[in-house]
């Protein structure tokens, strides 16, 4: 315990003081910790008086000041008496003199503004709170739509299309004391003016950050927002058609994979922070990328890299997430990030860029910079385009592979590969026979 340095769970004090009580509040509001009285800030054991009367007086003062009951005992370190006070994490917020504190590293900090608001709602799920709406405000058609989806997904046992709406919502945990909770209303509510502006989905087409060429405000319940939101995005992006040689069927090829769009949209709708007022889920479609933002960042202690390394399922709105899972819109809790990555990379796109900050969670998906339209637009001929398609599939190409692929001489291959480098399409790595050509990063 006495390693010579303070950290997130250990604080040194030579004597009891006001700062110590702020630390008790901080430990209670985070993960708990120990205060050692009789140790200097540098970790030097100075010792202190440790009579039973001292411990009782200290305990009474802590109880009266903070309302907590820590464990207090006397221990001997380096032949000197040290008082050890163990504080457990509290189930309720603990204040000292009307202010709330948290532990960040080895420092005790006062919580204010947004940090304080987030602290008070950290264990409260917005979707489980009671709303002012009754089951009469439910759209039966949306409930029937859900039952059909849940039946096809096989995830809702004994799904009966004739089951009364009230019974369905009760079974899903969306009715409490005769009132809809927030999840029930937002998932299945009727489309009506009472949907305030923060409960809408906004989808826009942008030529650049200041020029908007299309704008959709999508109101209604989450099922309506999901379906109409996906349709709005698809209306703002391009599609081409390819005929598969095997079945001679026409295949739609969109700028962005539908699986990635759906995963991103589901993530935005069910994981956003609905406690934040006056904000919406926003989708911006640019010429070369799609930008999606929801006002709900990652929980403290979890990073984007954590989500990439292993699936995490921290549900901000568990009731809404459960209903979307039963409907088949969510494949597996915690798998959304990896599914978006797989959908993009398997379709020749780069990985989406994920970021989380105090404003919320943002996803950026970039269009294939080497699309057929782009390649023909810059004047590449058929052999060069075949080579680019080969590189997109195999990651690289050598001069020898180019010769075999398009049946040209070594001299022609060298000339045409050099031309692709001059146009900024390929870049060369290695020397001699180890030379390989890779797609050039368009952002460099």
Secondary structure, DSSP 4 states (H G I P E B T S, - for coil): ---SS-BTTEEEESS--HHHHHHHHHHHHTT-EEEEETB-TTS-B------HHHHHHHHHHHHHHH----EEEEEEETTEEEEEEEEPPPSS--EETTEEEEEETTEEEE--HHHHHHHHTTT--GGGSEEEEEGGGB-HHHHHHHHHHHHHHT-STT--TTS-HHHHHHHTT-EETTEEEHHHHHHHB---TTS-GGG-EEEEEEEETTEEEEEEEE-S-HHHHHHHHHHHHHHHS-EEEEE-TTT--EEEEESS-HHHHHHHHHHHHHHS-TTSTT--EEEEE-SSEEEEEES--PPTT--HHHHHHS-----SSHHHHHHHHHTTS-SSTT-HHHHHHHHHHTTTPPPPEEEEETTEEEEEEE--TT-HHHHHHTT--HHHHHHHHHHHHHS-B-HHHHHHHHT--HHHHHHHHHHHHHTTSEEEESSGGG-EEEEPPTT-
